Amino acid sequence: MQAPQALVDDARRRVDRARRIVVLTGAGISTESGIPDFRGPRGVWTKNPAAEKQSTIQHYLADVEVRKAAWRSRVDSPAWSAEPNVGHRALVALERRGTLHALVTQNIDELHQRAGQSAALVVEVHGSMRRVMCWQCGRRAPMDEALARVRAGEDDPHCLDCGGILKSDTISFGQALVPEVIDRAMAAAAAADLLLAVGTTLQVQPVASMVPIAARAGAEIIIVNDQDTALDELADVVIRAPIGAVLTAICGGVASAQDSSR
């Protein structure tokens, strides 16, 4: 599926003239790196509905079998070998041009940072799978430490400091979001002159509300996704095509003087 050239050109002009771009990314940008999404046709939960329990905090804390299954999934996750794709790298180009105000991501894979995005500009609303945290004492550490223990034979590793339950330092279903992180995301949306939503169906709140917040503040809205989203009607441009190719086309180059003029 190839995006209509007229839509790509329109999006490119809008990106080129913007001065405070806020990007919102979801799982769709990482599927081209070999990381499956959750609810898509080939998603993790679509193939194995029982796996959703591993991402629900009540089940995870209460059921040792759920935790054991979660640790097996973490060890085998394709994310550990995944590399940033052309879509991630295209967004780095916006930072190099000096027009990226913030990159808000629902993803937990840190591929934006590994592509070269400055960590200071990345807002991880759902945390990072590359860290582990103790539910009891709050200690955080690199995930590699816990995975090494699992590979050595522990099926449900606990905190070495207090004995508490360890989990990925990510936001599970039923777990509260971090207010300061969400506030930062919403403030970024309100300050944007263009919001680029990529690889997200815009169904998960409160992050999806960034789109109407930006629109009410007068920002232009571009949505790039391989399926319809809940907020397509708010967008100035909607593109249905492979994300990496589209982002390369609309973010990866330098604007001409004509395209940059308002």
ZIFENNOR-V310831 format. One record per backbone hydrogen bond with DSSP energy under -0.5 kcal/mol. CO is the residue of the C=O (numbers start at 1). NH is the residue of the N-H. If there is no record, write none. Layout:
CO,NH
CO,NH
This chain:
1,242
4,7
4,8
5,9
6,10
7,11
8,12
9,13
10,14
11,15
12,16
13,17
14,18
20,193
20,194
21,101
21,102
22,196
23,104
24,198
25,106
26,29
27,30
27,31
30,33
30,35
31,34
34,36
37,44
38,45
38,46
40,43
43,47
44,48
48,51
49,52
50,53
51,54
52,55
53,56
55,57
55,173
56,60
57,61
58,62
59,63
62,64
63,67
64,68
65,69
66,70
67,71
68,72
69,73
70,74
71,75
72,76
74,77
77,80
78,81
78,82
85,89
86,90
87,91
88,92
89,93
90,94
91,94
91,95
92,96
93,97
94,98
94,99
94,100
95,98
99,21
99,101
102,23
102,104
103,105
103,123
104,25
105,125
105,126
108,129
110,114
111,115
112,116
112,117
113,116
118,121
118,122
119,122
121,103
122,124
123,105
123,125
124,127
126,171
128,131
128,169
130,143
131,169
132,141
133,135
133,167
134,138
139,134
141,132
142,145
142,146
143,147
144,148
145,149
146,150
147,151
148,152
149,154
150,153
157,166
159,163
164,159
165,135
167,133
168,170
169,128
170,172
172,175
173,57
177,179
178,181
178,182
179,183
180,184
181,185
182,186
183,187
184,188
185,189
186,190
187,191
188,192
189,192
193,220
194,22
194,196
195,197
195,222
196,24
196,198
197,224
198,26
199,28
201,230
203,205
204,208
206,209
207,210
208,211
208,212
209,213
210,214
211,215
212,216
213,217
214,219
215,218
220,195
221,236
221,237
222,197
223,225
223,239
224,199
229,232
231,234
232,235
237,223
239,225
239,241
242,246
243,247
244,248
245,249
246,250
247,251
247,252
248,252
256,260
257,261
258,261
